[in-house]
Amino acid sequence: MRKFRETPIGDTRAGSDGTGYLRPDGWRNASQALLASAELAKKGASRAIPKTRAVVAVKRVGAHIGLKAADLLLLDTLAAFTQPQDWEEGRRPIVWASNAFLMEQTGFSLSTLKRHGRRLVEVGIITFNDSPNGKRWGRRDAAGVIVEAYGFDLSPLSARAEEFEELATELSAERSLCQRLKRQITIARRSIRARLEAAWQDDPQSRGLTRIQQAYDALLEKLPRSRMPSDLLEAVLERFRRLLARIEGALLTPDTEEATQLCESHETPNLTPKEAKSDPHIQTTNQLYLVTCNSAEEEDEATAPPGTATATRDLDLPMILQACPEFTSWGHDLGKGIGGWPDFMRCAEALRPMIGISDQSWAQAQVRMGRPVAAAALALVFEKVQAGEVASAGGYLLGMARKFEIGELHLDRSFFGRLKGLAA
């Protein structure tokens, strides 16, 4: 192994490279990270990766691979000394700036410069190209091509740019999945709370409701508050869905004792990452929400109030979905594809607790308007609530039901008007 002399702060020799890899006797420690980065540098020299692409790639995953903001500042400073031709195939982007100059550019002390330089090496972003006499220096030809240089070698970044880009894509997909799962968890929590509030109003003395409320509160208390990966979020969502299914079963059971047994059969789990990873994810979307009627569309029209079938035929489902983008988006987030009126009505049933429409108000709206028209009206109310146009969703929906009964409700005009507004 090559031996180097100690050098003062302002010197440009490799002995003062700012990494802290030198031992007191002047020898560089050949750590595993240093050897690995040297191998990456060889691979990087055989690739043509533009500087901007390489630096952006590592910045997108910097936090994930353990880099701090100060590490990226040093990397930016080093990369600024390179030129586009340094990143071409067969060449190496080597920086021979002195420690004093790097300290001036970054504002770091020498010890801080050493610490961040060491982290860049350990992560596999840079390495060193040492000179025989221990100096850090270089020269270019008339075309600006590096002829000979010794110092910080950024070639490992070229070798790993594609790897970092793939990692960034995976992280982006994970973030999107986590956001979707969080929305579904919020919907499930609000659905449970809405059902409980409505049930308490109907029967404030119910022992079964007390047990249900206790199970819900216990589940909330065990929710992890820190950032969670998607597998843990899926486990959390599954437990809320199972609790919601049990709540619906209990509320539909007229016998209070039987409802209590249904609730007591639900064991509140300890939501730890270990458990979340070991538990299989069982999708129970079909059990998530109570559907008032599972009959076909024709049966709905046969049992609906007079005028409902005509009103439904006047409504164009594709137009409704286009006019209600928030409703449609949330429906897809629930995993409920909307392929026709039955799907649309199930989606409305799933989303209405989210905007605070009680079971009683929803039941009245369906009785007065019929399920298809009530679902269409709810989609419109959902959009207005999301846009901040309506404060009381339940009262607004019942007002639409009263207009329907006297023939003054024109949903087709409302949807057409919203479409025009979206296109404007």
Number of C-alpha atoms within 10 A of each C-alpha: 7 11 14 22 16 18 16 11 17 12 17 22 26 30 27 26 29 24 21 18 19 20 12 9 10 15 16 18 13 12 11 10 17 21 16 17 27 21 16 22 27 16 17 26 23 17 17 17 23 16 23 11 13 23 20 14 22 25 20 17 18 18 12 13 14 12 17 15 12 16 20 18 14 20 20 14 16 21 20 11 12 18 16 13 17 22 25 19 14 13 18 27 28 28 23 23 21 22 25 18 13 18 18 11 13 14 11 18 14 18 12 16 22 18 17 24 24 22 18 23 23 19 17 25 24 27 28 22 20 21 18 12 13 21 23 26 19 16 12 11 9 6 7 12 15 19 10 12 21 23 25 24 25 33 32 27 28 32 25 20 22 16 13 22 19 13 18 19 13 12 15 13 12 15 14 13 17 20 15 18 21 18 16 21 21 15 23 27 20 17 26 24 18 20 19 21 17 17 17 15 9 11 10 12 10 15 14 22 23 16 17 25 19 15 18 21 12 15 19 13 11 14 14 15 7 6 9 14 15 20 20 24 25 25 23 25 23 21 22 25 26 19 24 24 19 21 26 20 16 22 19 11 14 9 11 15 14 14 24 21 13 20 24 16 9 15 12 18 15 16 18 14 15 10 13 20 15 11 12 12 16 11 14 11 14 13 15 21 20 17 15 13 12 12 10 10 15 10 11 18 18 12 13 19 16 14 14 23 20 11 18 20 11 12 18 12 17 12 14 24 20 16 24 22 15 18 23 22 11 18 20 14 15 21 13 17 14 18 10 11 17 19 14 23 25 24 25 24 20 21 24 23 24 18 20 21 24 20 19 12 17 22 15 15 25 19 15 21 26 25 30 26 25 28 24 25 25 27 27 22 24 24 19 17 16 13 10 9 12 15 13 13 22 22 13 17 22 21 13 21 24 16 14 21 15 8 10 11 17 15 20 16 11 15 23 15 13 18 18 11 10 12 8 6
